[in-house]
Amino acid sequence: MSTQALEYYMHDGPTAFRFKLAGNLNHEGARRLDQDWRTASSTLGDRRLIVDMTFVTGVDKQGQALIARWHLEGASLIANSKASRALAEAILGEDLPESPPNARDATASNSIWPLFRASFLARAVTLVLLATIVFPVEANAATIYPSSLIWQIGIPHAWN
């Protein structure tokens, strides 16, 4: 069984800051994650921390200490798979409360990670912006003359 390196995504919302974790939360991953949280939390004010552990496959002692500390500081943990729920409950030494229905966005399969998909609107906007940059449209300007001047200087008319 191979262990996958920790990957995580940060989502900054109006009321909460969320980490979505995937892979093995080892010493190096825990160190990076904690540093990124310290950096982010300096600008977040009173928003709460939510840690989604649904796709975490393993946790070492440093990772356990980080999760336990965050939980003691008020972080909410989400673990929507049996394996991640068992990991989280083993770290905390207590049962996790049931996740709210809107937090259950990635329970279908551990082989695919639907949480890393961008929304359709975000992809559409990105595509339009990219097309605008890659394929710029040339605009030509016309010189507009008052009609009285056109007769005086003899500019040919397209409507003639």
N, C-alpha and C positions, 0 to 999 in steps of 0.2 A: 504494500500500500504506500503510495507516494504522498507526501504532504505538500500541499500547495501553499506558496508564499501568500502572505496576507495582502489583500487588496481592500481598499476602502474608499467610499465615496462620501463626500460631505454635502449636506443639503441645508442651506440656511433659509429657514422659514420665518414668518412674522412672529410666531410665538415659541418656536423651538428650533434647536440646531440638532440635526440628525446625522449620525454616522451609520452607514450600511457596510457591514464587514463581511468579508468572504475569505476563506482559506484558513491557514494556521496562525493563530495569534501567539507568536513566539516572542522572545525577548526583544529582538530588533523591531518587529512590528509593533509591539507595545510601546517601545520608546518613541517611535515615529508618531504613532497615534496620540500619545500623551502630549508630545511637543506640538502637534497640530491643534489639539484641543486647547492647550494653553494660549497659543497664538490667536485662535478664533475667539476664545472666551473673553479676551481683553476688549473686544468690540461688541459683544452680544448683549450686554446689559443683563436683564433678569430673565432672558429666555432660558428654557430648560433644555437639558441634554437628553436625547433619546438615542439609544444604542440598539440597532437591529443586528442581532447575532444569528439570524436564520441560516446563513450559509457559512458559519464558522465550523471548521472541521476538526480543530484541535486547539488547546490552550495550554501553555506552559505556566510555570509559577509566576513569572513577571506579568503575563497576560491575566492570570487569575487575580493578582494583586491589583492591577489597574481596574478591572471590571468591578471588583469588590469595593474599591475606594470610590469609584464613580457612583455606584449604587448607594453607598453610605452618604454621599454628597447630594443625593436626590435624583440621580439619573434614572430614567425609565428604561427597562430592558425589554426587548421584543425578541422572542425566539419561537418561530412558527413551524419548525420541524421538530420531530421527536428527538433527534440527536442534539440539536442546538439547545432545546429545552432542557435536556438532561445535563448538558454542559453548564448552562447558566444556573440551574438549580444546585448542581454540585459545587459551583463556585460560591454561591450565596448561602448554601446550607438551609435553604427554605424554598417553598414552592413559589413559582412566578404567578402573578395574577394573569387571568386570561387577557389576551391582547384585544383591544377594540376591533370591531369588524374592518374599519378602514386601514388598520395596520396589517391586515392579512392579505397583502398584495403579492406574495411570492411563495405560496404554499404548494403549488402544483407539482414541482419537480426539483430535485437537487441537481439534476444534470444540466439544466439551463437556468440562467439567472435573469428572470424578467425584470428585476429591479434595476438593471443597467440600461434598459431601453429608454430612449428619449420619446417624448410625446410626439404625436403627429404634427401638431402645430409648431413645435420647436424645430422639427425637421424641415417643415415647409418654409418657415421664415429663413432658416439657414440656407436652404437651397436657393431661394430668391436672392438673398444677399450675395451668395457666392456667384450666381449667374450674372448679377449686375457688375460684379468686379471682373469676372473673367471675360464677359462679352459686353463691353461698354458700347453704348449706342452713340453714334455721332449725330450731333444736332447742328443743322445749318441755319444761320440767321439771315433774314432778308432785310434789305434797307427799305424803309418805308418813307415815301415822299408824299407830301400833301398833293391833292389832285391839281391844285392851281399850279404848282411847280412842275408837275409832270408835263403839262401842255406847254409850259415855257421852255423847258430844256429838251423836249422831244424824246423822252424815254419811251421805247416801244411798249405797247400794252399787250398783255396776254389775252385780254378779252376781245381784241379786235379781230 
